[in-house]
Amino acid sequence: MSLDYFILVFFSSVGVYQVVSIPVGLKGLWFFTCRKLQYAFGLLAMSGAFGWFYTSEHRNVQHTVEGSQQLVLFLAAIIIAYFITAVIASIIQALAGSKDSVIIEGKQQDLGMEKLKSTTLLGGILSSLRKRREAGD
């Protein structure tokens, strides 16, 4: 039951990240460049996860997942889903040949989640490492 719950939260979180990244403009998390395809994938991931969870076994039986275990499973699933989403999006965009856009140094977009509006997670990490290396020279 706990593995089922983890899988449910993981795949539905991946779907949520895909759908929410569109209006916010976090292109670094996008799997697809087409917004409609992005929405469709996200909604399919969410509905598929819930559909699988509630139709795969008898869910009205007493289970052994306690509240604290659910919290740990939920937090682990959403955090892992974020990093897996960011890595997959980075790989897909690197294979598609998308280039990182030019980022103006010292601006707010150069920090935190705002960086995902212009580059992928792996692209942001690599550019930060390059900046540190250049600053150290």
C-alpha positions as a Markdown table, in Angstrom:
| # | Residue | x | y | z |
|---|---|---|---|---|
| 1 | Met | 0.0 | 0.0 | 0.0 |
| 2 | Ser | 2.8 | 2.4 | 0.8 |
| 3 | Leu | 4.5 | 1.8 | -2.6 |
| 4 | Asp | 1.1 | 2.4 | -4.3 |
| 5 | Tyr | 0.7 | 5.7 | -2.4 |
| 6 | Phe | 4.2 | 6.8 | -3.4 |
| 7 | Ile | 3.6 | 6.0 | -7.0 |
| 8 | Leu | 0.3 | 7.8 | -7.0 |
| 9 | Val | 1.8 | 11.0 | -5.5 |
| 10 | Phe | 4.9 | 10.8 | -7.7 |
| 11 | Phe | 3.1 | 10.5 | -11.1 |
| 12 | Ser | 0.4 | 13.0 | -10.1 |
| 13 | Ser | 3.2 | 15.4 | -9.0 |
| 14 | Val | 4.9 | 15.1 | -12.3 |
| 15 | Gly | 1.6 | 16.0 | -14.0 |
| 16 | Val | 1.1 | 18.9 | -11.7 |
| 17 | Tyr | 4.6 | 20.2 | -12.4 |
| 18 | Gln | 3.9 | 20.0 | -16.2 |
| 19 | Val | 0.6 | 21.8 | -16.0 |
| 20 | Val | 1.7 | 24.5 | -13.5 |
| 21 | Ser | 4.9 | 25.3 | -15.4 |
| 22 | Ile | 3.0 | 26.6 | -18.4 |
| 23 | Pro | 1.3 | 29.7 | -17.0 |
| 24 | Val | 4.2 | 30.5 | -14.8 |
| 25 | Gly | 6.6 | 30.2 | -17.7 |
| 26 | Leu | 9.1 | 27.8 | -16.2 |
| 27 | Lys | 10.2 | 26.5 | -19.6 |
| 28 | Gly | 13.1 | 24.6 | -17.9 |
| 29 | Leu | 10.5 | 22.1 | -16.6 |
| 30 | Trp | 8.7 | 21.6 | -19.9 |
| 31 | Phe | 8.7 | 18.2 | -21.6 |
| 32 | Phe | 7.1 | 19.6 | -24.8 |
| 33 | Thr | 7.3 | 22.9 | -26.6 |
| 34 | Cys | 3.6 | 22.8 | -27.5 |
| 35 | Arg | 1.4 | 24.1 | -24.6 |
| 36 | Lys | -1.6 | 21.9 | -25.6 |
| 37 | Leu | 0.6 | 18.8 | -25.6 |
| 38 | Gln | 2.1 | 19.9 | -22.3 |
| 39 | Tyr | -1.4 | 20.3 | -20.7 |
| 40 | Ala | -2.6 | 17.0 | -22.2 |
| 41 | Phe | 0.4 | 15.1 | -20.8 |
| 42 | Gly | 0.1 | 16.7 | -17.4 |
| 43 | Leu | -3.6 | 16.0 | -17.1 |
| 44 | Leu | -3.1 | 12.4 | -18.4 |
| 45 | Ala | -0.4 | 11.8 | -15.8 |
| 46 | Met | -2.6 | 13.1 | -13.0 |
| 47 | Ser | -5.8 | 11.3 | -14.1 |
| 48 | Gly | -3.8 | 8.1 | -15.0 |
| 49 | Ala | -2.2 | 8.0 | -11.6 |
| 50 | Phe | -5.5 | 8.4 | -9.7 |
| 51 | Gly | -7.3 | 6.0 | -12.1 |
| 52 | Trp | -4.6 | 3.4 | -11.6 |
| 53 | Phe | -4.5 | 3.9 | -7.8 |
| 54 | Tyr | -8.3 | 3.5 | -7.3 |
| 55 | Thr | -8.9 | 0.7 | -9.7 |
| 56 | Ser | -5.8 | -1.5 | -9.1 |
| 57 | Glu | -6.8 | -3.1 | -5.8 |
| 58 | His | -9.5 | -3.1 | -3.1 |
| 59 | Arg | -9.1 | 0.3 | -1.5 |
| 60 | Asn | -11.7 | -0.1 | 1.2 |
| 61 | Val | -9.7 | -2.4 | 3.4 |
| 62 | Gln | -7.8 | -1.3 | 6.5 |
| 63 | His | -4.2 | -0.4 | 5.5 |
| 64 | Thr | -1.1 | -0.1 | 7.5 |
| 65 | Val | 0.1 | 3.3 | 6.3 |
| 66 | Glu | 0.0 | 5.7 | 9.2 |
| 67 | Gly | -0.3 | 9.5 | 9.0 |
| 68 | Ser | 3.4 | 10.1 | 9.7 |
| 69 | Gln | 4.3 | 7.5 | 7.0 |
| 70 | Gln | 2.0 | 9.2 | 4.6 |
| 71 | Leu | 3.7 | 12.5 | 5.2 |
| 72 | Val | 7.1 | 11.1 | 4.6 |
| 73 | Leu | 5.9 | 9.3 | 1.5 |
| 74 | Phe | 4.2 | 12.4 | 0.2 |
| 75 | Leu | 7.2 | 14.7 | 0.7 |
| 76 | Ala | 9.6 | 12.2 | -0.7 |
| 77 | Ala | 7.4 | 11.6 | -3.8 |
| 78 | Ile | 7.0 | 15.3 | -4.6 |
| 79 | Ile | 10.7 | 16.1 | -4.1 |
| 80 | Ile | 11.8 | 13.2 | -6.2 |
| 81 | Ala | 9.2 | 14.0 | -8.8 |
| 82 | Tyr | 10.5 | 17.5 | -9.0 |
| 83 | Phe | 14.1 | 16.4 | -9.6 |
| 84 | Ile | 13.2 | 13.7 | -12.0 |
| 85 | Thr | 11.0 | 16.2 | -13.9 |
| 86 | Ala | 13.9 | 18.7 | -14.0 |
| 87 | Val | 16.4 | 16.1 | -15.2 |
| 88 | Ile | 14.1 | 14.6 | -17.9 |
| 89 | Ala | 13.2 | 18.1 | -19.1 |
| 90 | Ser | 17.0 | 18.9 | -19.2 |
| 91 | Ile | 17.7 | 15.8 | -21.2 |
| 92 | Ile | 14.8 | 16.3 | -23.6 |
| 93 | Gln | 15.7 | 19.9 | -24.3 |
| 94 | Ala | 19.4 | 19.1 | -24.7 |
| 95 | Leu | 18.5 | 16.3 | -27.2 |
| 96 | Ala | 16.2 | 18.7 | -29.0 |
| 97 | Gly | 19.1 | 21.2 | -29.3 |
| 98 | Ser | 17.5 | 24.1 | -27.5 |
| 99 | Lys | 20.0 | 26.7 | -26.5 |
| 100 | Asp | 20.1 | 28.5 | -23.1 |
| 101 | Ser | 18.9 | 32.1 | -23.5 |
| 102 | Val | 21.2 | 34.9 | -22.6 |
| 103 | Ile | 20.8 | 35.8 | -18.9 |
| 104 | Ile | 21.6 | 39.3 | -17.7 |
| 105 | Glu | 24.0 | 39.0 | -14.8 |
| 106 | Gly | 23.0 | 40.5 | -11.5 |
| 107 | Lys | 19.2 | 40.5 | -12.3 |
| 108 | Gln | 16.6 | 38.6 | -10.2 |
| 109 | Gln | 16.0 | 36.1 | -13.0 |
| 110 | Asp | 19.6 | 34.8 | -12.4 |
| 111 | Leu | 18.5 | 33.4 | -9.0 |
| 112 | Gly | 16.4 | 30.5 | -7.8 |
| 113 | Met | 13.3 | 29.2 | -9.6 |
| 114 | Glu | 13.3 | 32.3 | -11.9 |
| 115 | Lys | 16.3 | 30.7 | -13.6 |
| 116 | Leu | 14.0 | 27.9 | -14.9 |
| 117 | Lys | 12.2 | 30.5 | -17.1 |
| 118 | Ser | 15.2 | 30.8 | -19.3 |
| 119 | Thr | 17.2 | 27.5 | -18.8 |
| 120 | Thr | 16.8 | 23.9 | -17.6 |
| 121 | Leu | 18.0 | 22.7 | -14.2 |
| 122 | Leu | 21.1 | 21.1 | -15.5 |
| 123 | Gly | 21.8 | 24.1 | -17.8 |
| 124 | Gly | 21.5 | 26.4 | -14.7 |
| 125 | Ile | 23.9 | 24.2 | -12.7 |
| 126 | Leu | 26.4 | 24.2 | -15.5 |
| 127 | Ser | 26.2 | 27.9 | -16.0 |
| 128 | Ser | 26.6 | 28.5 | -12.3 |
| 129 | Leu | 29.7 | 26.3 | -12.2 |
| 130 | Arg | 31.1 | 28.1 | -15.2 |
| 131 | Lys | 30.5 | 31.5 | -13.5 |
| 132 | Arg | 32.3 | 30.3 | -10.4 |
| 133 | Arg | 35.2 | 29.0 | -12.4 |
| 134 | Glu | 35.5 | 32.3 | -14.3 |
| 135 | Ala | 35.3 | 34.3 | -11.1 |
| 136 | Gly | 38.1 | 32.1 | -9.6 |
| 137 | Asp | 40.4 | 32.7 | -12.5 |
